[in-house]
Amino acid sequence: MITLYPDQVDEIICKQLRLFVKDMEENLDMIEAGRGDEILTIFHSDPVQEIAYIQDHIESAKMMIKWYGDPV
């Protein structure tokens, strides 16, 4: 069994959230550049709706990172 301190768990969560934000921002950039056909649709087949959902998820992840006390 592995034992982790709460700070270690927080850092792991924040690192994963930062990776998620980076990935979502890359997807958002591709859709906005008209290259949405090069990625798998995540939330909605309509690009306008997809952008809105991605932006919402990015903001939510950033809010969670701030909640953990890490800079975004």
mmCIF file of the C-alpha atoms, coordinates in Angstrom:
data_MODEL
# 
_entry.id   MODEL 
# 
loop_
_atom_site.group_PDB 
_atom_site.id 
_atom_site.type_symbol 
_atom_site.label_atom_id 
_atom_site.label_alt_id 
_atom_site.label_comp_id 
_atom_site.label_asym_id 
_atom_site.label_entity_id 
_atom_site.label_seq_id 
_atom_site.pdbx_PDB_ins_code 
_atom_site.Cartn_x 
_atom_site.Cartn_y 
_atom_site.Cartn_z 
_atom_site.occupancy 
_atom_site.B_iso_or_equiv 
_atom_site.pdbx_formal_charge 
_atom_site.auth_seq_id 
_atom_site.auth_comp_id 
_atom_site.auth_asym_id 
_atom_site.auth_atom_id 
_atom_site.pdbx_PDB_model_num 
ATOM 1  C CA . MET A 1 1  ? 0.000   0.000  0.000   1.00 0.00 ? 1  MET A CA 1 
ATOM 2  C CA . ILE A 1 2  ? 1.188   3.508  -0.787  1.00 0.00 ? 2  ILE A CA 1 
ATOM 3  C CA . THR A 1 3  ? 0.643   6.285  1.708   1.00 0.00 ? 3  THR A CA 1 
ATOM 4  C CA . LEU A 1 4  ? 0.414   9.867  0.506   1.00 0.00 ? 4  LEU A CA 1 
ATOM 5  C CA . TYR A 1 5  ? 0.296   13.057 2.495   1.00 0.00 ? 5  TYR A CA 1 
ATOM 6  C CA . PRO A 1 6  ? -2.632  15.395 1.783   1.00 0.00 ? 6  PRO A CA 1 
ATOM 7  C CA . ASP A 1 7  ? -0.276  17.916 0.141   1.00 0.00 ? 7  ASP A CA 1 
ATOM 8  C CA . GLN A 1 8  ? 0.943   15.209 -2.235  1.00 0.00 ? 8  GLN A CA 1 
ATOM 9  C CA . VAL A 1 9  ? -2.619  14.333 -3.199  1.00 0.00 ? 9  VAL A CA 1 
ATOM 10 C CA . ASP A 1 10 ? -3.379  18.020 -3.776  1.00 0.00 ? 10 ASP A CA 1 
ATOM 11 C CA . GLU A 1 11 ? -0.347  18.355 -6.043  1.00 0.00 ? 11 GLU A CA 1 
ATOM 12 C CA . ILE A 1 12 ? -1.325  15.287 -8.067  1.00 0.00 ? 12 ILE A CA 1 
ATOM 13 C CA . ILE A 1 13 ? -4.863  16.607 -8.518  1.00 0.00 ? 13 ILE A CA 1 
ATOM 14 C CA . CYS A 1 14 ? -3.630  20.071 -9.520  1.00 0.00 ? 14 CYS A CA 1 
ATOM 15 C CA . LYS A 1 15 ? -1.132  18.611 -11.968 1.00 0.00 ? 15 LYS A CA 1 
ATOM 16 C CA . GLN A 1 16 ? -3.871  16.561 -13.637 1.00 0.00 ? 16 GLN A CA 1 
ATOM 17 C CA . LEU A 1 17 ? -6.186  19.566 -13.752 1.00 0.00 ? 17 LEU A CA 1 
ATOM 18 C CA . ARG A 1 18 ? -3.428  21.659 -15.375 1.00 0.00 ? 18 ARG A CA 1 
ATOM 19 C CA . LEU A 1 19 ? -2.920  18.947 -17.993 1.00 0.00 ? 19 LEU A CA 1 
ATOM 20 C CA . PHE A 1 20 ? -6.665  18.892 -18.608 1.00 0.00 ? 20 PHE A CA 1 
ATOM 21 C CA . VAL A 1 21 ? -6.734  22.687 -19.072 1.00 0.00 ? 21 VAL A CA 1 
ATOM 22 C CA . LYS A 1 22 ? -3.798  22.528 -21.478 1.00 0.00 ? 22 LYS A CA 1 
ATOM 23 C CA . ASP A 1 23 ? -5.459  19.777 -23.523 1.00 0.00 ? 23 ASP A CA 1 
ATOM 24 C CA . MET A 1 24 ? -8.804  21.583 -23.629 1.00 0.00 ? 24 MET A CA 1 
ATOM 25 C CA . GLU A 1 25 ? -7.120  24.858 -24.648 1.00 0.00 ? 25 GLU A CA 1 
ATOM 26 C CA . GLU A 1 26 ? -5.345  23.040 -27.485 1.00 0.00 ? 26 GLU A CA 1 
ATOM 27 C CA . ASN A 1 27 ? -8.659  21.545 -28.637 1.00 0.00 ? 27 ASN A CA 1 
ATOM 28 C CA . LEU A 1 28 ? -10.288 24.962 -28.409 1.00 0.00 ? 28 LEU A CA 1 
ATOM 29 C CA . ASP A 1 29 ? -7.505  26.520 -30.498 1.00 0.00 ? 29 ASP A CA 1 
ATOM 30 C CA . MET A 1 30 ? -7.895  23.852 -33.161 1.00 0.00 ? 30 MET A CA 1 
ATOM 31 C CA . ILE A 1 31 ? -11.668 24.307 -33.376 1.00 0.00 ? 31 ILE A CA 1 
ATOM 32 C CA . GLU A 1 32 ? -11.353 28.095 -33.533 1.00 0.00 ? 32 GLU A CA 1 
ATOM 33 C CA . ALA A 1 33 ? -8.718  27.740 -36.278 1.00 0.00 ? 33 ALA A CA 1 
ATOM 34 C CA . GLY A 1 34 ? -11.157 25.668 -38.338 1.00 0.00 ? 34 GLY A CA 1 
ATOM 35 C CA . ARG A 1 35 ? -9.312  22.416 -37.675 1.00 0.00 ? 35 ARG A CA 1 
ATOM 36 C CA . GLY A 1 36 ? -12.047 20.835 -35.557 1.00 0.00 ? 36 GLY A CA 1 
ATOM 37 C CA . ASP A 1 37 ? -12.260 17.900 -37.945 1.00 0.00 ? 37 ASP A CA 1 
ATOM 38 C CA . GLU A 1 38 ? -8.767  16.851 -36.784 1.00 0.00 ? 38 GLU A CA 1 
ATOM 39 C CA . ILE A 1 39 ? -9.931  16.145 -33.231 1.00 0.00 ? 39 ILE A CA 1 
ATOM 40 C CA . LEU A 1 40 ? -12.600 13.958 -31.704 1.00 0.00 ? 40 LEU A CA 1 
ATOM 41 C CA . THR A 1 41 ? -15.715 15.866 -30.677 1.00 0.00 ? 41 THR A CA 1 
ATOM 42 C CA . ILE A 1 42 ? -15.955 15.769 -26.899 1.00 0.00 ? 42 ILE A CA 1 
ATOM 43 C CA . PHE A 1 43 ? -19.239 17.401 -25.891 1.00 0.00 ? 43 PHE A CA 1 
ATOM 44 C CA . HIS A 1 44 ? -21.270 18.421 -28.952 1.00 0.00 ? 44 HIS A CA 1 
ATOM 45 C CA . SER A 1 45 ? -21.128 17.987 -32.727 1.00 0.00 ? 45 SER A CA 1 
ATOM 46 C CA . ASP A 1 46 ? -21.978 21.679 -33.271 1.00 0.00 ? 46 ASP A CA 1 
ATOM 47 C CA . PRO A 1 47 ? -18.672 23.636 -33.169 1.00 0.00 ? 47 PRO A CA 1 
ATOM 48 C CA . VAL A 1 48 ? -20.285 26.661 -31.491 1.00 0.00 ? 48 VAL A CA 1 
ATOM 49 C CA . GLN A 1 49 ? -21.717 24.487 -28.722 1.00 0.00 ? 49 GLN A CA 1 
ATOM 50 C CA . GLU A 1 50 ? -18.451 22.551 -28.477 1.00 0.00 ? 50 GLU A CA 1 
ATOM 51 C CA . ILE A 1 51 ? -16.529 25.800 -27.929 1.00 0.00 ? 51 ILE A CA 1 
ATOM 52 C CA . ALA A 1 52 ? -18.971 26.906 -25.233 1.00 0.00 ? 52 ALA A CA 1 
ATOM 53 C CA . TYR A 1 53 ? -18.725 23.572 -23.393 1.00 0.00 ? 53 TYR A CA 1 
ATOM 54 C CA . ILE A 1 54 ? -14.930 23.525 -23.604 1.00 0.00 ? 54 ILE A CA 1 
ATOM 55 C CA . GLN A 1 55 ? -14.704 27.089 -22.291 1.00 0.00 ? 55 GLN A CA 1 
ATOM 56 C CA . ASP A 1 56 ? -16.994 26.188 -19.381 1.00 0.00 ? 56 ASP A CA 1 
ATOM 57 C CA . HIS A 1 57 ? -14.894 23.146 -18.512 1.00 0.00 ? 57 HIS A CA 1 
ATOM 58 C CA . ILE A 1 58 ? -11.654 25.149 -18.705 1.00 0.00 ? 58 ILE A CA 1 
ATOM 59 C CA . GLU A 1 59 ? -13.033 27.770 -16.341 1.00 0.00 ? 59 GLU A CA 1 
ATOM 60 C CA . SER A 1 60 ? -14.304 25.076 -13.960 1.00 0.00 ? 60 SER A CA 1 
ATOM 61 C CA . ALA A 1 61 ? -10.919 23.340 -13.876 1.00 0.00 ? 61 ALA A CA 1 
ATOM 62 C CA . LYS A 1 62 ? -9.157  26.662 -13.256 1.00 0.00 ? 62 LYS A CA 1 
ATOM 63 C CA . MET A 1 63 ? -11.564 27.358 -10.396 1.00 0.00 ? 63 MET A CA 1 
ATOM 64 C CA . MET A 1 64 ? -10.715 23.990 -8.831  1.00 0.00 ? 64 MET A CA 1 
ATOM 65 C CA . ILE A 1 65 ? -6.984  24.678 -9.187  1.00 0.00 ? 65 ILE A CA 1 
ATOM 66 C CA . LYS A 1 66 ? -7.448  28.006 -7.404  1.00 0.00 ? 66 LYS A CA 1 
ATOM 67 C CA . TRP A 1 67 ? -9.484  26.282 -4.698  1.00 0.00 ? 67 TRP A CA 1 
ATOM 68 C CA . TYR A 1 68 ? -6.495  24.014 -4.021  1.00 0.00 ? 68 TYR A CA 1 
ATOM 69 C CA . GLY A 1 69 ? -4.415  27.184 -3.629  1.00 0.00 ? 69 GLY A CA 1 
ATOM 70 C CA . ASP A 1 70 ? -2.282  26.824 -6.737  1.00 0.00 ? 70 ASP A CA 1 
ATOM 71 C CA . PRO A 1 71 ? -1.828  29.640 -9.241  1.00 0.00 ? 71 PRO A CA 1 
ATOM 72 C CA . VAL A 1 72 ? -3.452  28.982 -12.590 1.00 0.00 ? 72 VAL A CA 1 
# 
